[in-house]
Amino acid sequence: MNPSSALSEFLRTRRARLRPEDVDLPDYGGRRRVAGLRREELAHLAGVSVDYYTRLEQGRVGNPSETVLDAVARALRLAPDESGHLHRLARPAPRPRRRPAVRQQPRPSLLRLLEQLHDTPALVMGHRMDILAWNRAATALFGDYGALPAEERNIARITFLDPSSRELYADWASCARENVAFLHLEAGRRPDDPLLAELVGQLCLRSEEFHHFWAEHPVADKTSGRKVFHHPVAGTLDLAYDTLRPADDPGQALVTYTPDPATPSDDALRLLLSWAASR
């Protein structure tokens, strides 16, 4: 996960998704050799020379200023997560001394919170999307993570490689793309993480869909939203998910799934938990 090549890929994909009319530029027609904006158009919008932007996109600008990167981010209409990703790729922090790869262990305080959530599916997720801990309600919703080898307890791995996930998620493609976007975000934060690089490499080799999504270079944090599940026992469940991170340890998060009160999904989750308890 080389920052220079990642920067080139990121800028090319973001430029390709814009059309002249999206950024109030005239389109004189004619066939474009590349999708999206030309480099000279992007350079004009960012207020830099074509040569400078070309070298930036090729990863050949050693230390671009934050002002220039902000201008490029505005020109590309980047979201906040994408803008931060651009800055990290273009101005990478000094690389620390390489240390042996270590798999994360769940934070004790998050485990204590997890133990209190009897009726709420919840899990502790690491920065590689490893599933570090989970409660019984999560087992009822997602299946028994304990039946998997530790190295396979990973949200992205399960989403792309376990066929049952395509039946569980009503909008599998959106869930899958969200996972790739989060892994891209973490790869920008941790370019020297060998276990993260290994995970991405394996998924690219084993899943054409992951490889396709990865090449698109989506970038977004995993914060909150909604997911609809088609559960084989409970039926349709429309749940809100929230990602809660300790301020002093953002590499781990408690992810919870809750229904809106007094809704069919609320009733369905209660029935599912009751059924799971009886088993």
N, C-alpha and C positions, 0 to 999 in steps of 0.2 A: 504494500500500500504506500507507494511513493507519492509524497505531497505534490511534486511537480507534475507528474502524469495525471494525478487526480485533479489538479487545478485545471489542466488543459481539457480534460474530459468534462469537468463541471461547466466551464465557460462555454465550450462548444455546444453542450446540450441546452444550456440556458439561452444562448443566442439563437439556436435552431427553433425554439418554441415561440419566438416573437415574429410577427409580421410587420411590415412598415406601418400599416394602418393602426396597429396596436400601440404604436409610440408616436403617432401623429407625424409620420414621415410620408412624403409622396411616393407612390408606387408607379413607376413609369412603364409597368408592364414588362413583357418579355420573359423569357425563360430564365429562371435562376439556377445557377449551377449547384447551389447548396440550399438546404431548407432554412427558412428564417432570415434574420438580418445578415447583411454582409458585414465583414469586419470594419470597413470604412464607415458604414452607417452607425455601428455601435460606438466606434471611436468618436464620431461627431457628437453623438448624444452624451458621451462621457466627458467631452472636452479635452481629449488627448489626441496625440498624433496617431495615424494609422500604424506607423512603424512601432510605436510604443505599445499600442494595444496588441499588435501581432506578437511581439516578444512576450508580453504578459500572458497571452493565451497559450503560448508555446512553453511557458514555464522558464523563460530566460531573463526575467527581471528579478534581480537578487533580493531587493528589499523595497517593494513598492510602498508608497506612503499610504497611511490610513485615509487621507483625503481623496487620493485617486481611487482607492478601493471602494470608498463610499460612493463616489461618482459612478463607478462601473456598476455597483449594486443598484443604484437608482435607475441607471439606464436599462438594466436588465429586468427591472421590476421585481427584485428579489424580495421574498418574505423575510422576516427577522431571522429565522433559523438559517435560511439560505445565506443571508448576508454574513452572519457570524461564521458560517462554514467557509465562505470565500476568504474572510480575513485569516482564519486558521490555516488554510491551505497556502495562501500567498505569503503569510508571515509566520511560518511555523516556529514554535518555541524551541529553544536549544534542546537537543535530544539528550536525555539523561543516560547515564551508563546502563548498558543492557543488563537486565537482571533475569534470572530464570522465571519462566512463566508460572504463575500461581493461579489456581482456580479460586474464585471468590468463596468466602464463607458468609452465611447470613449474619447480619448485624443483630446482636442480642436484643436491642430495643425493638427492632422490627419484628422479631420472633414473638416478643411479649405482646405486641399489638395484634399480631396474627392470631395468637391463642384466644384473644378476646372476641374475635369476629366469628361467632358460632353460626350465624345465619347469613353471612355474607361471603360469597366466594372471593377468595383473596390469595395472593401469592407474593413472594419476594423475588424480584427480578434483578439480575446483575446487569452490568453495562454491556455484556455480550448477548443479552437476552437469555442467559441461563436462568433456569428455574431453581432458585436456591432453597426455597421452602414453600409450603402450601398448606391450606387447611382442608378439613373434611368437605366443606361446602364446595371448594374448588375441585376436589376429586369427583363430587357428584356432577358438576357441570362439565368438566373437561376430560375426566377419566383419571385413572390411577397413575400419576407420575412415578410413584414408587415402583411400579412394575418395569420401568425403563432403566437401563444402565445410566449411571450418573452423567456420562459424557453425552448422552442423547436427550437429557432434560433441558431442552432449549426451545424457546417459543418459535423462532424462525425455522429451526430444523424440523420441528413437528409440523408447522404450517405447510412447508413445501414438500416434505418427504412422507408424511403420514396421510394416506388417502382419506381417512376418516375426517380429517380437518375440512375437507372440501364439502362434506355433508353437514358438518356442524355449523360453519359460518355461512350465513345467508348470502353475504357479499364477500366471497372468498378473495376475489382479486383485490378489493380495496384493503382488506386485512393484510394480505401478502405484501402489497406495495408499501403499506405503513411500516411493516417490519424492515423492508429493505431501506426505507428512508431513515429509520432510526439507526440501522447498522452503518449507513453512510455517514451519518452525523457522528457516531462514535469513532469510526475510522479516521475522520478528520481530527478528532480530539486525541486519539491514541494511535498514531501511525506506526508505532513500534510494538504494538501488542501482537505477539506471535500467535496466540490462541484465537484472537479475533481474525487475523489474516487466514489462519487455517480454516476457521468456520466458513468464511466467505469463499475461499478457494474450493472447499468441498461442495458447498451448495451450488456454486457456478458449474462444477463438473457434473453434479448429479441431478440438477433441475434446470431444464431449458428456460422455464419461466423465471426462475431466480436470475439466471444469467441475463435475460432480456430486461428485467426490471433494474438490475444493477447497472447495466449499460446506460439506462436512461438517467441515472444519477439523481434520483429523488432524495431530498434532504428534509427531515422534519423530526422534531422531538416527539416523544410519546408522553402526552400530557393528560388529556381527557377527551371524551367523546362518547359515542354510542355504538353498540354492536348488537346485531340481531342473530340469535342462534336458532337452529333447527335441531332441538334435542330429541333423541330417539324415545325418551320417556316423557319429558315434560312438554314437548311440542315447541311452539314458538316462544322465545324469550327475548324481549327487547330490554337491554340492560345498559345503564350508563357506566362507563369505566373512568376511574380517576387514578392518577399516578402520583403518589406522595413520596417525596424524597427528603431525607434529612439534609439540613442546610450544610452540615459539615462533612457529608459523605454522599455526594450526588451520584456516585457510581452504583448505588443500590436504591431500590424503590419498592414500596408496598403498592400493589395494584389491586384495586377493589372493583367489584361488579355489583351494581345495585339496581333494582327495578324502581320505577316510580310508584309511590304508595297507592294502594287501592286500584290497581290496574290488573288486567288479566295476566301480565307477566309477573306481578307480585304474587298472585295466587298460584301460578305455575311453579314459581321458584319454591314456595312453601311446600307444595305437593312433592316436588323433586327432593327436597331435603328430608321430608318425612319418609319418602320411599327409600332414600339412601340409608337413613338411620335404621329402618326396619330390616335392611339387608346386613 
